[in-house]
Amino acid sequence: MRKWILAVLSIAALLALFALGGARVYQQVNAASMGKTVPTTSVQLGDVVFSVTARGDLQGGNSIMLTAPMTGARELILKQLRRSGELVREGDIVAQFDTTEEEYKLREAEADLAEAEQKVIQAKAESAAREEEDNYALIKARAELRIAELEARRNPLLAAIAARQNDLAVQAARDQLNQLEKDLAARRATSDAGIAMQEAARKKAQSQAETARRNIESMMLRAKRAGYVSIQQNQNSNFWYPGLVLPLLQVGDTVRAGMAVAQILDMKNWEVVARISELDRGHLALGQKAEITVVALPGKVFHGRISDLGGTTGPPWDRRFECKLTLDDPQPELRPGMSARIVITTEKKTGVLWVPSQAVFESDGRTFVYLKTPEGFRPADVKVVRRSESQVVIEGLKQGQLVALASPDQKADAGQGKRGPAAATKAMAR
């Protein structure tokens, strides 16, 4: 029995030794395979240039905005509209609205004006005719008074009754003349008032006609200078929600009074408008120089400077601000709407240690890299001095040391076909 127990213990010890040796062999093989599969890079010593890159659209500077006229109508319908990017001369029609209603008002006002003018002529003619009649009546009344006065001169030679009749005739002729003079003044005032009323009606019709003509003229938006046309977005679009780009205006769209329709872009002044991440705002300032390449003009590099930094907008997970850059060397080949790539150099550090950005990891408030050692990869804490999209300036390592470009834990778990709890926790923390 004792021999049998000793034999079992011996066999168990041998199996334990074999298992331990197999585990060591497996660890060595696994470490070797990990060293082969995990990509690495060395810590570099040199100069690092930090820049902000973005994509933007080209548009003209010193633009003139053309807006829908204030004609009194609630809505206007576009009847004619130029294309975006089309070159126009000063005075050319850029957009025209439907003028059917205003043309009807103009014809109606012109008809009222013609009628009012005829009524003015008629009122003046009638006034002149009445004035001639009144003048004749006045002359007749004066003549009758003169005759009565001459008859009254013979009163000393006539009987008392005849003399009394002559005096009464003189008094009657004088009263009639006085009454007639008063009536003539009232009639002239009445005639003048009638003519003034007709003149007012004529001026009203004339004003309505002139207003209709001005409205028709204002409903044709003309270019105030030569330049390129930039059609604006349709703010009346019913299909709108945050993040959706509104369509451009087109013929047949309804526009509100005062709404922007088109811009006339200056051919000598150009701007590039880009939306840049909020994280880069602290590195930009007005006047900073930039290099601009236009996609449609390969091989040409333009130079510009920041002219405006707008407000930040967008959802919390993608906050961006509008950045405008003025071109210092515009050329005739440029057109509005062209896509451009912007590179703004913000800082240059010389003689610093740096690694690619994918070699730096963060977890549980730590910033570290996976440093390659003879035993495998191990985390090594580093201090980040400055970070860009592709490079990170660090402290805490030496030049030439090898670091992993990917997490060795994830590589190991991927090689095993599953992820352990520790690896999953680290991945979630990252």
Secondary structure as GFF3:
##gff-version 3
##sequence-region A 1 430
A	DSSP	alpha_helix	2	37	.	.	.	ID=ss1
A	DSSP	beta_strand	40	42	.	.	.	ID=ss2
A	DSSP	beta_strand	44	60	.	.	.	ID=ss3
A	DSSP	beta_strand	64	67	.	.	.	ID=ss4
A	DSSP	beta_strand	75	81	.	.	.	ID=ss5
A	DSSP	beta_strand	87	88	.	.	.	ID=ss6
A	DSSP	beta_strand	93	97	.	.	.	ID=ss7
A	DSSP	alpha_helix	100	152	.	.	.	ID=ss8
A	DSSP	three_ten_helix	155	157	.	.	.	ID=ss9
A	DSSP	alpha_helix	160	218	.	.	.	ID=ss10
A	DSSP	beta_strand	220	222	.	.	.	ID=ss11
A	DSSP	beta_strand	227	231	.	.	.	ID=ss12
A	DSSP	beta_strand	254	256	.	.	.	ID=ss13
A	DSSP	beta_strand	260	265	.	.	.	ID=ss14
A	DSSP	beta_strand	270	277	.	.	.	ID=ss15
A	DSSP	three_ten_helix	278	283	.	.	.	ID=ss16
A	DSSP	beta_strand	289	294	.	.	.	ID=ss17
A	DSSP	beta_strand	301	313	.	.	.	ID=ss18
A	DSSP	beta_strand	320	327	.	.	.	ID=ss19
A	DSSP	beta_strand	339	356	.	.	.	ID=ss20
A	DSSP	three_ten_helix	357	359	.	.	.	ID=ss21
A	DSSP	beta_strand	361	363	.	.	.	ID=ss22
A	DSSP	beta_strand	366	373	.	.	.	ID=ss23
A	DSSP	beta_strand	376	381	.	.	.	ID=ss24
A	DSSP	beta_strand	383	387	.	.	.	ID=ss25
A	DSSP	beta_strand	391	395	.	.	.	ID=ss26
A	DSSP	beta_strand	402	404	.	.	.	ID=ss27
A	DSSP	alpha_helix	408	416	.	.	.	ID=ss28
A	DSSP	alpha_helix	421	429	.	.	.	ID=ss29
###
